[in-house]
Amino acid sequence: MSPVFLSTKPIPVRERLIMALDVSSIPEAQALVEELGDSVVFYKVGMELFMSGDYFGFIEWLKQRHKKVFVDLKFFDIPATVGRAIKALSSKGVDLATIHGNDAIMEAAAQAKGDLKVLAVTALTSLDRGDLDDLGFQCDIRELVLSRAKRALQLGCDGIVSSGLEAAMIREQLGQRLLVITPGIRPVDNREEEDQKRVVSVEMAFEGGADYIVVGRPIRDAADRKAMAETIQAQILSVLATANP
């Protein structure tokens, strides 16, 4: 039986579900947020919405509704530019933001983050072993993820984005010091073919040590979106009850 590494951080349970607003327009995103109501507290806004209209106006709209915001733009540029971008973003009331890149980029972002929590991306959940071979990475995926997690911690980042397949390894090696945000949440069996390859279930993610999960399509494409969000909230509560009775 695999070891269990439940998060013990003082995060309200209903904030641990982050809904990915992967839709094509700001009005569509606003309608989805209104539809979900109090079933979702935390939202991820990424590149698709960034290209769709008043991105920062939408962030302000979310904050006015007492929602938490995860900006997933995976900043990657020269360190000084990333640092300035993170500093500017920290004034927008954003809670989490992603960066990509090497040690200098992570360090620059950490130094400029203020109250914003910076997350280093480890290996995208859309990549498998064959993809990494094509990109020229000869190391094992798990070794790559652990190396990036260790460096993120040393350089002052607050957390990482990691598949649930590697979360337990990170917890075993680094304990509870980093935030672990896990995307690619899917039913593992009988799922449709898609671009997310390294996926886990809600239970697997939290038993592996995730602090937050990011869920998009399973809620967005559900017949009853709010009911699906509440089902996932109940699953999270059930898993974490043993760690936070």
C-alpha positions as CSV (number, residue, x, y, z in Angstrom):
1,M,0.0,0.0,0.0
2,S,1.4,3.4,-1.0
3,P,2.1,5.9,1.8
4,V,-0.4,8.8,2.3
5,F,0.8,12.4,2.6
6,L,-2.3,14.4,3.4
7,S,-1.9,18.2,3.4
8,T,-2.0,19.7,6.9
9,K,-1.7,23.3,5.9
10,P,-4.5,25.6,7.3
11,I,-6.3,26.0,4.0
12,P,-10.1,26.2,4.1
13,V,-11.3,23.0,2.5
14,R,-13.6,24.6,0.0
15,E,-10.6,26.7,-1.3
16,R,-8.7,23.6,-2.2
17,L,-10.7,23.2,-5.5
18,I,-9.4,25.5,-8.2
19,M,-11.7,25.8,-11.2
20,A,-9.9,26.3,-14.5
21,L,-11.7,28.9,-16.5
22,D,-10.6,27.5,-19.8
23,V,-13.3,29.2,-21.9
24,S,-13.1,31.4,-25.0
25,S,-14.4,34.8,-23.7
26,I,-14.7,36.9,-20.6
27,P,-18.5,36.9,-20.8
28,E,-18.5,33.1,-21.0
29,A,-16.2,33.0,-17.9
30,Q,-18.4,35.4,-16.0
31,A,-21.5,33.3,-16.8
32,L,-19.7,30.2,-15.6
33,V,-18.7,31.8,-12.3
34,E,-22.2,33.0,-11.7
35,E,-23.6,29.5,-12.5
36,L,-21.2,27.9,-10.0
37,G,-22.0,30.4,-7.3
38,D,-20.6,29.4,-3.9
39,S,-19.6,25.9,-5.0
40,V,-16.2,27.3,-6.2
41,V,-14.1,29.8,-4.3
42,F,-10.9,29.7,-6.3
43,Y,-10.4,30.2,-10.1
44,K,-7.5,29.8,-12.5
45,V,-7.3,32.3,-15.3
46,G,-4.9,31.5,-18.1
47,M,-3.7,32.4,-21.6
48,E,-7.0,31.8,-23.4
49,L,-8.7,34.4,-21.3
50,F,-5.7,36.7,-21.4
51,M,-6.2,36.9,-25.2
52,S,-10.0,37.3,-25.0
53,G,-10.6,40.8,-23.5
54,D,-10.1,42.8,-20.4
55,Y,-8.1,40.2,-18.4
56,F,-7.3,42.4,-15.4
57,G,-10.8,43.8,-15.4
58,F,-12.0,40.3,-15.1
59,I,-9.6,39.6,-12.2
60,E,-11.0,42.6,-10.4
61,W,-14.5,41.3,-11.1
62,L,-13.6,38.0,-9.5
63,K,-12.1,39.8,-6.4
64,Q,-15.2,41.9,-6.0
65,R,-17.1,38.6,-5.6
66,H,-14.7,37.4,-2.9
67,K,-13.1,34.8,-5.2
68,K,-9.4,33.8,-5.1
69,V,-7.4,34.1,-8.3
70,F,-4.7,31.9,-9.7
71,V,-3.0,33.6,-12.7
72,D,-1.6,30.8,-14.9
73,L,0.5,32.6,-17.5
74,K,3.8,30.6,-16.9
75,F,6.0,33.6,-17.1
76,F,9.2,32.8,-19.0
77,D,11.6,35.5,-20.1
78,I,14.9,37.0,-18.9
79,P,14.9,37.1,-15.1
80,A,14.6,40.9,-14.8
81,T,11.5,40.9,-17.0
82,V,9.9,38.1,-15.1
83,G,10.7,39.8,-11.8
84,R,9.0,43.1,-13.0
85,A,6.0,41.2,-14.3
86,I,5.5,39.4,-11.0
87,K,5.9,42.7,-9.1
88,A,3.2,44.3,-11.3
89,L,0.9,41.3,-10.9
90,S,1.3,41.4,-7.1
91,S,-0.5,44.7,-7.0
92,K,-3.6,43.2,-8.6
93,G,-4.8,41.2,-5.6
94,V,-3.9,37.9,-7.3
95,D,-3.2,34.9,-4.9
96,L,-1.2,32.5,-7.0
97,A,0.9,32.8,-10.2
98,T,3.0,30.4,-12.3
99,I,6.5,30.9,-13.7
100,H,8.6,28.7,-15.9
101,G,12.4,28.6,-16.4
102,N,15.7,28.3,-14.8
103,D,17.1,29.2,-11.3
104,A,17.7,32.8,-12.2
105,I,14.0,33.2,-13.3
106,M,12.7,31.5,-10.1
107,E,14.9,33.7,-7.9
108,A,13.9,36.9,-9.6
109,A,10.2,36.0,-9.3
110,A,10.6,35.1,-5.6
111,Q,12.4,38.3,-4.8
112,A,9.6,40.4,-6.4
113,K,6.5,38.6,-5.4
114,G,5.4,40.5,-2.3
115,D,2.2,38.9,-1.0
116,L,1.7,36.9,-4.2
117,K,2.5,33.2,-4.0
118,V,4.8,32.1,-6.8
119,L,4.5,28.6,-8.2
120,A,7.2,27.0,-10.3
121,V,6.0,24.6,-13.1
122,T,7.8,21.3,-12.9
123,A,6.7,19.1,-15.9
124,L,3.4,19.8,-17.7
125,T,0.8,17.1,-17.2
126,S,0.3,17.0,-21.0
127,L,3.8,15.6,-21.4
128,D,4.7,11.9,-21.2
129,R,8.1,10.1,-21.5
130,G,8.0,10.2,-25.3
131,D,7.4,14.0,-25.3
132,L,10.3,14.6,-23.0
133,D,12.5,12.5,-25.2
134,D,11.5,14.6,-28.2
135,L,12.4,17.8,-26.2
136,G,15.8,16.5,-25.4
137,F,15.3,15.6,-21.7
138,Q,17.1,12.4,-21.1
139,C,16.3,12.2,-17.3
140,D,13.4,10.4,-15.7
141,I,10.3,12.5,-15.3
142,R,10.3,12.0,-11.6
143,E,13.9,13.1,-11.3
144,L,13.1,16.2,-13.3
145,V,10.1,17.1,-11.2
146,L,12.0,16.5,-7.9
147,S,15.0,18.5,-9.1
148,R,12.8,21.5,-10.0
149,A,10.9,21.3,-6.7
150,K,14.1,21.3,-4.7
151,R,15.4,24.3,-6.5
152,A,12.1,26.2,-6.3
153,L,12.2,25.7,-2.5
154,Q,15.8,26.8,-2.2
155,L,15.2,29.9,-4.4
156,G,12.2,31.2,-2.4
157,C,9.2,30.1,-4.5
158,D,6.1,29.2,-2.5
159,G,5.1,26.1,-4.3
160,I,5.1,24.1,-7.5
161,V,2.6,22.8,-10.1
162,S,3.0,19.0,-10.2
163,S,1.1,16.0,-11.4
164,G,-0.3,13.9,-8.7
165,L,1.9,11.1,-9.9
166,E,4.9,12.9,-8.4
167,A,3.3,14.6,-5.5
168,A,3.9,11.8,-3.0
169,M,7.6,11.7,-3.9
170,I,7.9,15.5,-3.4
171,R,6.2,15.2,0.0
172,E,8.5,12.3,1.0
173,Q,11.6,14.2,0.1
174,L,10.6,17.8,1.0
175,G,7.8,17.4,3.6
176,Q,5.1,20.1,3.8
177,R,7.2,23.1,3.0
178,L,6.1,23.7,-0.5
179,L,2.6,24.2,-1.8
180,V,1.7,21.5,-4.3
181,I,-0.9,22.4,-6.9
182,T,-2.1,19.4,-9.0
183,P,-3.8,19.7,-12.3
184,G,-4.9,16.9,-14.6
185,I,-7.6,15.7,-12.3
186,R,-9.7,13.0,-14.1
187,P,-11.3,9.7,-13.5
188,V,-8.4,7.4,-14.2
189,D,-10.5,4.6,-15.8
190,N,-12.7,4.9,-18.9
191,R,-11.8,8.4,-19.7
192,E,-11.9,9.9,-23.2
193,E,-8.6,10.3,-25.2
194,E,-7.4,13.9,-24.7
195,D,-4.2,16.0,-24.2
196,Q,-3.8,15.4,-20.5
197,K,-1.7,12.3,-20.2
198,R,-0.4,12.1,-16.6
199,V,-3.7,12.3,-14.7
200,V,-5.0,11.2,-11.3
201,S,-8.3,11.2,-9.4
202,V,-9.3,13.6,-6.7
203,E,-8.6,11.1,-4.0
204,M,-5.2,10.1,-5.5
205,A,-4.1,13.7,-5.7
206,F,-4.8,14.6,-2.0
207,E,-3.6,11.2,-0.7
208,G,-0.3,12.0,-2.6
209,G,0.1,15.3,-0.8
210,A,-1.6,17.9,-3.0
211,D,-2.7,21.2,-1.3
212,Y,-4.9,22.2,-4.2
213,I,-6.3,20.5,-7.3
214,V,-7.1,22.3,-10.6
215,V,-10.2,21.0,-12.3
216,G,-11.4,22.2,-15.7
217,R,-13.2,20.0,-18.2
218,P,-14.9,17.6,-15.7
219,I,-16.8,20.6,-14.3
220,R,-17.0,22.8,-17.4
221,D,-18.4,20.0,-19.6
222,A,-20.8,18.5,-17.0
223,A,-24.5,18.5,-17.6
224,D,-24.9,20.1,-14.1
225,R,-21.8,22.0,-13.4
226,K,-22.6,23.2,-9.9
227,A,-23.6,19.6,-8.9
228,M,-20.3,18.3,-10.2
229,A,-18.3,21.0,-8.3
230,E,-20.2,20.1,-5.1
231,T,-19.4,16.4,-5.7
232,I,-15.7,17.2,-6.0
233,Q,-15.9,19.4,-2.9
234,A,-17.5,16.5,-1.0
235,Q,-14.7,14.2,-2.2
236,I,-12.0,16.6,-1.0
237,L,-13.7,16.9,2.4
238,S,-13.9,13.2,2.7
239,V,-10.3,12.6,1.9
240,L,-8.9,15.4,4.2
241,A,-11.2,14.7,7.1
242,T,-8.7,12.2,8.5
243,A,-5.9,14.8,8.5
244,N,-8.0,17.7,9.7
245,P,-10.8,16.3,11.8
